[in-house]
Amino acid sequence: MFTDFQFNEAHFHALEEGMARHTVMISMSRGQEVGTGTLLSYGSTNLILTANHILREQRLSELRFGFNHGGNLHASTTSETATRKPLPYYTLKFRERDEIFRDEKNDIAALILHPTE
């Protein structure tokens, strides 16, 4: 029989795994800065939702994106993370060139992906 702690921990890890499949790493300034976003589908539109402040002075053509390609998450210490092989980063096509939908008041930005992405 599971304890309440084990049961809650299992739920947390399941949620964490599910969220990781939709989390996007955003590499900016030639890898000098990193942010995150969430990959979403709304009808037939795919988009990346992120914080507006991380894209404030960025051009879409200079951004690179990393995705979790499956497999389980692994908890790591900071020193272990530094020695791990990084995810590959990709350039994505967007619906409109350099178009970012912004809500500055709520610090939200949406990058609308091209239909082929």
Secondary structure, DSSP 8 states (H G I E B T S, - for coil): ---HHHHHHHHHHHHHHHHHTTEEEEEEGGGTEEEEEEEEEETTEEEEEEEGGGGTT--GGG-EEEE--SS------HHHHHHS----EE---BSSTT--EEETTTTEEEEEB-TT-
